[in-house]
Amino acid sequence: MFTIKGDDLLYDGVRFGPKTALYVDHNELKKLPSDGVIRRTMPNRIDMVFVAGNSVVGVESKKPGDLSTSIRAGRLARQMRTLINEVDVPCLLLRAGSRWWDKFSDEGFHVWVDLVRLQCLGVYILPGPIQDKDVPTWLGFYRPSLAGGRTPLASIARTDKKAAKPDNKGWFLKNIKGIGGTIATKLHSRFGSTRHALLAKPEEWRELGISQKVVDRKEEALK
């Protein structure tokens, strides 16, 4: 199993290499530039491995022509079982253009069902690029989310921020003519509640700089 120790990635307790690299099986991504990539014969023919945060991410890469046949032959189940046992975060990278998804939906609903089953087992289904050279960039986008914690939630939250609601404490007091939002909030803060503010003595209101006319309206409202 892959583990992390310090700045190193280990496999079965033996140093595999630096944890900063993307490890790619020598039979995969043959058109991929070598920058930041270490090619080697991967344990159990895992396609790709990299580190995200404190987790080891393993990736099985599939293009459209291979996915359906892999499922029918039982090959994908074996590959995913291996991935689940060897890494912290197993991923299935589906490398296809958007048009393929529409076409694929007519080819077999069983494939979608199996993908859902994999997700239930903890496998991340990742959309991916068709071109080999683009794979590291896409995995780089996913890396913060695959690291776990609250990072994915924080990333989503930044696109859904809402303006803070104004402080509406004491809003009922604004029904008295001459009391606006600022005075209502001040009264609520001073007396602790709308009820206590209304029951406060006239002189206590005047101490807050509220005019006698407004105080009289408050007293009249209580009758």
ZASE-779898 format. One line per 10 residues: number of its first residue (from 1); their letters; for each residue x, y, z of N, C-alpha, C. Coordinates in steps of 0.05 Angstrom, whole numbers, always signed. Layout:
ZASE-779898
NUM	A	X/Y/Z/X/Y/Z/X/Y/Z; ...
This chain:
ZASE-779898
1	MFTIKGDDLL	+17/-24/+0/+0/+0/+0/+18/+25/+0; +8/+46/-14/+22/+71/-14/+18/+87/+12; +39/+98/+22/+38/+115/+46/+56/+139/+42; +54/+158/+60/+70/+183/+60/+87/+184/+85; +112/+191/+82/+130/+195/+105/+147/+219/+99; +143/+240/+114/+158/+265/+109/+153/+275/+81; +174/+278/+66/+172/+288/+38/+172/+266/+18; +169/+241/+27/+171/+218/+9/+145/+203/+7; +142/+191/-16/+120/+172/-21/+132/+144/-18; +119/+127/-2/+129/+100/+2/+109/+79/-10
11	YDGVRFGPKT	+120/+56/-17/+103/+34/-24/+112/+9/-8; +94/-1/+8/+101/-24/+26/+125/-18/+43; +127/+7/+52/+148/+15/+70/+174/+23/+57; +176/+20/+30/+200/+27/+15/+196/+53/+0; +216/+70/+0/+214/+96/-14/+208/+92/-44; +187/+105/-53/+178/+104/-81/+188/+128/-96; +190/+151/-82/+200/+175/-94/+189/+200/-79; +195/+224/-89/+185/+248/-76/+155/+250/-78; +143/+261/-57/+114/+262/-57/+103/+284/-74; +120/+301/-86/+111/+323/-103/+106/+314/-131
21	ALYVDHNELK	+114/+290/-139/+113/+282/-167/+86/+269/-174; +81/+269/-200/+59/+253/-210/+71/+227/-222; +63/+204/-212/+74/+179/-221/+55/+166/-241; +66/+159/-264/+50/+149/-286/+62/+122/-296; +44/+102/-299/+53/+76/-309/+65/+80/-337; +86/+65/-344/+100/+69/-369/+82/+64/-393; +60/+50/-390/+42/+44/-412/+20/+65/-415; +19/+85/-397/-2/+105/-398/+8/+133/-407; -10/+149/-418/-5/+176/-425/+22/+179/-440; +24/+164/-462/+50/+163/-476/+57/+190/-490
31	KLPSDGVIRR	+37/+207/-493/+43/+233/-506/+47/+255/-485; +49/+247/-460/+51/+267/-439/+80/+276/-436; +85/+303/-434/+112/+313/-429/+122/+303/-402; +148/+303/-399/+160/+291/-375/+162/+310/-352; +156/+335/-355/+159/+355/-334/+141/+348/-310; +154/+343/-286/+140/+337/-262/+128/+310/-261; +135/+293/-281/+123/+266/-283/+145/+245/-280; +140/+225/-265/+159/+202/-262/+146/+178/-274; +158/+167/-295/+147/+143/-307/+161/+118/-296; +145/+98/-290/+156/+73/-280/+135/+51/-282
41	TMPNRIDMVF	+143/+27/-278/+124/+5/-277/+110/+6/-250; +84/+13/-250/+70/+18/-226/+60/-8/-213; +60/-9/-186/+50/-33/-172/+21/-39/-181; +16/-64/-188/-11/-73/-196/-22/-58/-219; -4/-47/-236/-11/-32/-260/-30/-9/-255; -27/+4/-232/-43/+28/-227/-34/+49/-247; -53/+64/-259/-46/+83/-280/-30/+107/-269; -40/+120/-248/-27/+144/-238/-30/+145/-208; -10/+158/-195/-11/+163/-166/+1/+190/-161; -11/+205/-143/+1/+230/-133/-10/+236/-105
51	VAGNSVVGVE	+3/+255/-92/-5/+262/-65/-21/+288/-64; -43/+288/-49/-59/+312/-45/-62/+315/-15; -51/+337/-4/-52/+341/+25/-37/+318/+39; -51/+304/+56/-39/+281/+70/-50/+255/+60; -60/+255/+35/-72/+231/+24/-58/+223/-2; -57/+197/-7/-47/+186/-32/-70/+181/-50; -69/+193/-74/-91/+191/-94/-82/+172/-116; -99/+153/-122/-93/+134/-144/-114/+138/-165; -105/+137/-190/-123/+143/-213/-123/+120/-233; -146/+111/-240/-150/+93/-263/-162/+110/-285
61	SKKPGDLSTS	-148/+110/-308/-156/+128/-331/-171/+111/-352; -194/+122/-361/-210/+108/-381/-219/+127/-403; -216/+118/-428/-228/+132/-450/-254/+118/-458; -271/+131/-474/-297/+119/-480/-297/+91/-490; -278/+85/-508/-277/+58/-520/-271/+36/-501; -258/+43/-479/-248/+23/-460/-267/+20/-436; -282/+41/-429/-298/+39/-405/-319/+17/-405; -336/+18/-426/-358/-2/-427/-347/-30/-428; -327/-35/-445/-316/-63/-447/-303/-71/-421; -291/-52/-406/-278/-59/-381/-299/-67/-360
71	IRAGRLARQM	-322/-54/-361/-344/-62/-343/-355/-89/-349; -360/-94/-375/-371/-120/-383/-353/-143/-378; -327/-138/-381/-307/-160/-377/-300/-163/-347; -310/-145/-330/-303/-147/-302/-276/-136/-295; -263/-124/-315/-236/-114/-311/-236/-89/-294; -256/-72/-297/-258/-47/-282/-262/-54/-252; -278/-73/-246/-283/-81/-218/-257/-89/-205; -241/-105/-219/-215/-114/-208/-196/-90/-204; -196/-72/-224/-178/-49/-222/-186/-31/-199; -212/-27/-195/-221/-10/-174/-216/-23/-146
81	RTLINEVDVP	-219/-49/-145/-214/-63/-120/-185/-60/-112; -168/-62/-131/-139/-58/-126/-134/-29/-117; -146/-10/-130/-141/+18/-124/-151/+24/-95; -174/+14/-88/-185/+19/-61/-166/+8/-40; -153/-15/-46/-135/-27/-26/-108/-14/-25; -100/+1/-46/-73/+11/-47/-69/+40/-40; -91/+56/-42/-88/+85/-38/-110/+95/-19; -106/+120/-11/-126/+132/+7/-151/+142/-9; -146/+153/-33/-167/+165/-49/-167/+153/-77; -184/+133/-82/-186/+121/-108/-203/+138/-127
91	CLLLRAGSRW	-193/+141/-152/-207/+158/-171/-209/+144/-198; -231/+149/-212/-234/+139/-240/-236/+164/-257; -216/+168/-274/-215/+191/-292/-227/+183/-319; -250/+196/-325/-264/+190/-350/-257/+212/-370; -241/+203/-390/-230/+223/-409/-246/+223/-434; -265/+241/-435/-283/+242/-458/-294/+270/-462; -300/+278/-487/-312/+303/-492/-342/+303/-485; -353/+327/-483/-381/+329/-475/-401/+315/-493; -395/+314/-519/-413/+300/-538/-415/+270/-532; -394/+259/-522/-394/+231/-517/-414/+223/-496
101	WDKFSDEGFH	-419/+240/-476/-437/+234/-455/-466/+230/-465; -474/+247/-484/-501/+244/-496/-503/+218/-511; -482/+211/-527/-482/+186/-542/-481/+162/-523; -465/+164/-502/-461/+142/-484/-487/+134/-469; -504/+154/-464/-529/+148/-449/-546/+128/-463; -543/+126/-490/-560/+107/-505/-547/+79/-507; -522/+77/-499/-508/+52/-503/-511/+32/-480; -521/+40/-458/-524/+21/-436/-527/+34/-409; -550/+33/-398/-555/+45/-372/-539/+31/-351; -532/+6/-355/-517/-10/-335/-490/+3/-329
111	VWVDLVRLQC	-479/+18/-348/-453/+31/-343/-456/+53/-323; -477/+69/-325/-483/+90/-306/-488/+78/-278; -502/+56/-277/-508/+43/-252/-482/+35/-238; -464/+23/-254/-438/+14/-242/-422/+38/-233; -423/+60/-247/-408/+84/-238/-419/+94/-211; -445/+93/-208/-457/+101/-183/-449/+82/-161; -448/+56/-167/-439/+37/-147/-410/+42/-138; -393/+50/-157/-366/+56/-150/-364/+80/-131; -381/+100/-136/-381/+123/-119/-390/+116/-91; -409/+97/-89/-418/+88/-63/-395/+74/-47
121	LGVYILPGPI	-376/+63/-62/-353/+49/-50/-331/+69/-43; -335/+95/-49/-315/+115/-43/-297/+122/-66; -304/+113/-91/-287/+120/-114/-297/+147/-125; -278/+166/-130/-285/+192/-141/-286/+189/-172; -308/+197/-184/-310/+198/-213/-303/+225/-222; -281/+227/-238/-270/+253/-246/-273/+257/-276; -286/+278/-286/-285/+284/-314/-256/+291/-322; -247/+282/-345/-220/+287/-353/-217/+294/-382; -194/+304/-390/-189/+313/-418/-182/+289/-436; -186/+293/-461/-179/+272/-481/-149/+272/-486
131	QDKDVPTWLG	-137/+295/-487/-108/+297/-494/-91/+290/-470; -71/+273/-474/-52/+265/-453/-39/+289/-439; -31/+308/-455/-16/+331/-444/-32/+348/-424; -59/+345/-425/-76/+361/-408/-82/+348/-381; -76/+322/-379/-83/+307/-355/-71/+319/-329; -45/+325/-328/-34/+337/-303/-48/+363/-295; -55/+379/-314/-69/+404/-307/-96/+399/-294; -111/+380/-306/-137/+373/-294/-134/+362/-267; -115/+344/-263/-110/+332/-236/-102/+354/-216; -87/+374/-226/-79/+396/-209/-103/+412/-199
141	FYRPSLAGGR	-123/+415/-216/-148/+428/-208/-162/+413/-186; -161/+386/-188/-176/+369/-169/-161/+365/-143; -134/+370/-143/-117/+363/-120/-127/+375/-94; -134/+402/-93/-143/+413/-67/-168/+399/-56; -187/+392/-74/-211/+379/-65/-206/+351/-55; -188/+337/-70/-182/+309/-62/-166/+308/-36; -155/+330/-28/-139/+331/-3/-157/+327/+21; -183/+331/+18/-202/+327/+39/-206/+351/+56; -218/+347/+80/-224/+370/+98/-247/+386/+87; -247/+412/+94/-269/+430/+86/-262/+446/+61
151	TPLASIARTD	-239/+439/+48/-231/+454/+25/-252/+455/+3; -264/+432/-5/-285/+433/-26/-308/+451/-19; -317/+450/+7/-339/+466/+15/-332/+496/+14; -308/+502/+22/-299/+530/+21/-298/+540/-8; -289/+522/-26/-287/+530/-55/-314/+536/-67; -333/+519/-59/-360/+523/-70/-373/+548/-57; -368/+552/-31/-380/+574/-17/-373/+601/-29; -348/+603/-40/-340/+629/-50/-356/+637/-75; -370/+618/-88/-387/+625/-111/-416/+629/-103; -421/+626/-77/-449/+628/-68/-452/+646/-44
161	KKAAKPDNKG	-435/+666/-42/-436/+684/-20/-460/+703/-22; -473/+707/+0/-495/+725/+1/-489/+748/+20; -500/+771/+14/-495/+794/+31/-506/+788/+59; -492/+797/+79/-500/+792/+107/-527/+806/+111; -544/+793/+126/-570/+804/+132/-567/+827/+152; -582/+849/+148/-580/+871/+167/-590/+863/+195; -581/+876/+215/-589/+870/+242/-618/+881/+246; -637/+862/+249/-665/+870/+251/-675/+869/+280; -657/+869/+299/-666/+868/+327/-681/+894/+333; -704/+890/+346/-720/+913/+353/-737/+924/+330
171	WFLKNIKGIG	-740/+908/+309/-755/+918/+285/-783/+927/+292; -796/+914/+312/-824/+921/+318/-826/+950/+328; -805/+960/+341/-805/+987/+351/-808/+1008/+329; -800/+1000/+305/-802/+1019/+283/-831/+1025/+275; -850/+1010/+287/-878/+1017/+282/-887/+1043/+295; -870/+1052/+314/-876/+1078/+327/-864/+1100/+310; -880/+1119/+302/-871/+1140/+285/-849/+1156/+299; -827/+1160/+283/-804/+1174/+294/-781/+1156/+302; -786/+1130/+302/-765/+1110/+308/-756/+1096/+283; -731/+1100/+276/-719/+1086/+253/-703/+1062/+262
181	GTIATKLHSR	-689/+1051/+243/-673/+1027/+248/-651/+1031/+269; -638/+1054/+268/-616/+1059/+287/-626/+1061/+315; -648/+1077/+319/-659/+1080/+346/-670/+1054/+356; -684/+1039/+339/-696/+1014/+347/-674/+994/+357; -652/+993/+342/-629/+976/+350/-617/+985/+377; -615/+1011/+380/-604/+1022/+405/-622/+1015/+429; -649/+1018/+425/-668/+1011/+446/-666/+982/+454; -665/+965/+433/-664/+936/+438/-638/+928/+452; -616/+941/+445/-591/+935/+457/-590/+945/+487; -602/+968/+491/-602/+980/+518/-619/+964/+538
191	FGSTRHALLA	-643/+954/+529/-662/+941/+547/-663/+911/+543; -650/+900/+524/-647/+871/+521/-669/+858/+504; -692/+871/+500/-713/+859/+484/-732/+881/+477; -749/+876/+457/-769/+895/+449/-789/+900/+471; -797/+878/+485/-817/+880/+506/-806/+898/+529; -782/+894/+537/-770/+910/+559/-767/+939/+551; -761/+943/+525/-758/+970/+515/-785/+985/+517; -806/+972/+509/-833/+984/+509/-842/+990/+538; -834/+973/+557/-842/+976/+585/-824/+994/+601; -802/+1003/+588/-783/+1021/+602/-796/+1048/+609
201	KPEEWRELGI	-787/+1061/+629/-798/+1087/+638/-791/+1108/+617; -808/+1128/+614/-804/+1150/+595/-777/+1163/+598; -768/+1168/+623/-743/+1181/+627/-719/+1164/+617; -722/+1137/+617/-701/+1120/+607/-698/+1123/+577; -720/+1128/+563/-719/+1133/+535/-706/+1160/+529; -713/+1180/+546/-703/+1207/+541/-673/+1207/+546; -663/+1190/+564/-634/+1188/+569/-619/+1180/+544; -632/+1166/+526/-620/+1157/+501/-622/+1178/+479; -633/+1202/+486/-635/+1224/+467/-660/+1223/+450; -680/+1207/+458/-705/+1205/+443/-723/+1228/+452
211	SQKVVDRKEE	-735/+1241/+432/-752/+1264/+438/-776/+1257/+455; -787/+1277/+469/-811/+1273/+485/-834/+1265/+468; -836/+1276/+444/-858/+1270/+426/-859/+1240/+420; -836/+1228/+414/-834/+1199/+408/-840/+1183/+433; -831/+1193/+456/-836/+1179/+481/-867/+1179/+486; -880/+1201/+481/-909/+1203/+485/-923/+1183/+467; -913/+1180/+442/-926/+1161/+424/-923/+1132/+434; -900/+1126/+446/-896/+1100/+458/-915/+1095/+480; -918/+1114/+498/-937/+1112/+520/-965/+1109/+511; -972/+1123/+490/-1000/+1121/+479/-1004/+1093/+466
221	ALK	-983/+1082/+454/-986/+1056/+442/-991/+1034/+462; -982/+1038/+487/-985/+1018/+508/-1013/+1019/+522; -1028/+1039/+516/-1055/+1041/+529/-1075/+1022/+517
